[in-house]
Amino acid sequence: MEISRIKSIFKFLLITLLLNACSGNETANLDSSVPNSNQAANVKVGIAAQDNIEEFGKIVKLPVEPEEVTYGEFDLDGKTVNPQTPSPNEKRLIAVLKFSAENAAQIAAQAEKHAPPAPLDVEAESWFPPELIAKSQVTGDEVLKGVSYQARDFFQTPYQKGRLTRINDTNYFVLEMFSF
């Protein structure tokens, strides 16, 4: 009888612990250490992606207006930067740009003049457009294969370094720019 009572108490405690572990803070499993600049893109806690082309045009130069844009600005900890309160710290911008077929070819041709392109895999983020997320899942490794160029045509203070990657077989580009 005593063993049965102990088993019941144990089951109750186990169920309670499991239910508590499944609820609550969604960020509990995130790494709390400060990432280096190479890891910052992989952390992106609570991203609030923007999609306003006009506002984006105030942040970077747009040689040609895209059909669509989705972007986010992050500090070195990978946290989203509030666009209303400019951060004095070093920042990183990641944007997904979709151009018409003609404009995509023009952007790639212009970027190729600065330096030869190189193959590059881009990690698909949860806030990327659904078409790109689906494309990344086809390979099973959650990356998008593309060709990378210098992003010189998009530079505007504070962003003076970066790269532009055209995703293979699409008119999408991933723009990564840095203020450091």
HUGI-V395804 format. One record per residue. RES is the residue in one small letter. SS is DSSP state (H for helix, E for strand, C for the rest). D_FIRST is the distance of its C-alpha to the first C-alpha in Angstrom with 1 decimal. Layout:
# HUGI-V395804
RES&SS&D_FIRST, RES&SS&D_FIRST
This chain:
# HUGI-V395804
m&C&0.0, e&H&3.8, i&H&5.5, s&H&5.2, r&H&6.4, i&H&8.9, k&H&10.0, s&H&10.9, i&H&12.7, f&H&14.4, k&H&15.6, f&H&16.9, l&H&18.8, l&H&20.1, i&H&21.4, t&H&23.0, l&H&24.7, l&H&26.1, l&H&27.4, n&H&29.1, a&H&30.6, c&H&32.1, s&C&33.8, g&C&36.3, n&C&39.2, e&C&40.8, t&C&42.7, a&C&39.7, n&C&40.1, l&C&43.9, d&C&45.4, s&C&46.4, s&C&49.0, v&C&52.6, p&C&54.0, n&C&57.4, s&C&60.1, n&C&59.2, q&C&55.6, a&H&56.4, a&H&56.9, n&H&53.5, v&C&51.6, k&C&53.1, v&C&50.5, g&C&50.9, i&C&54.2, a&C&56.4, a&C&58.8, q&E&62.3, d&C&64.5, n&C&67.7, i&H&70.7, e&H&73.0, e&H&70.7, f&H&70.1, g&H&73.9, k&H&74.1, i&H&71.8, v&C&73.4, k&C&76.7, l&C&76.5, p&C&79.4, v&C&78.6, e&C&76.4, p&C&73.1, e&C&72.0, e&E&68.4, v&E&66.8, t&E&63.3, y&E&63.0, g&E&61.1, e&E&62.2, f&E&59.8, d&E&60.0, l&C&59.3, d&C&55.6, g&C&55.5, k&C&55.1, t&E&57.2, v&C&60.4, n&C&61.3, p&C&64.8, q&C&65.9, t&C&65.5, p&C&67.1, s&C&65.3, p&C&67.5, n&C&65.2, e&C&65.5, k&E&64.4, r&E&63.7, l&E&64.5, i&E&63.1, a&E&64.7, v&E&64.7, l&E&68.1, k&E&69.2, f&C&72.9, s&C&75.1, a&H&76.1, e&H&79.5, n&H&78.3, a&H&75.5, a&H&78.2, q&H&80.4, i&H&77.7, a&H&76.9, a&H&80.6, q&H&81.3, a&H&78.3, e&H&79.4, k&C&82.7, h&C&81.0, a&C&79.2, p&C&78.2, p&C&74.9, a&E&71.9, p&E&68.8, l&E&65.6, d&E&62.0, v&E&60.8, e&E&57.1, a&C&56.3, e&C&54.9, s&C&52.6, w&C&55.5, f&C&58.1, p&C&59.6, p&H&57.5, e&H&60.2, l&H&59.8, i&H&56.0, a&H&56.2, k&H&58.8, s&H&56.7, q&H&53.8, v&H&56.0, t&H&56.2, g&C&52.4, d&C&53.1, e&C&53.6, v&E&57.2, l&E&60.5, k&E&63.4, g&E&66.7, v&E&69.9, s&E&70.2, y&E&73.4, q&E&74.4, a&C&73.9, r&H&77.2, d&H&78.3, f&H&75.4, f&C&75.7, q&E&76.0, t&C&75.3, p&C&72.7, y&E&71.8, q&C&74.1, k&E&72.1, g&E&70.2, r&E&70.0, l&E&70.2, t&E&68.4, r&E&69.4, i&E&66.5, n&C&67.7, d&C&68.8, t&C&68.5, n&C&70.5, y&E&67.7, f&E&68.2, v&E&65.7, l&E&67.5, e&E&66.0, m&E&68.0, f&E&67.7, s&C&69.2, f&C&69.0
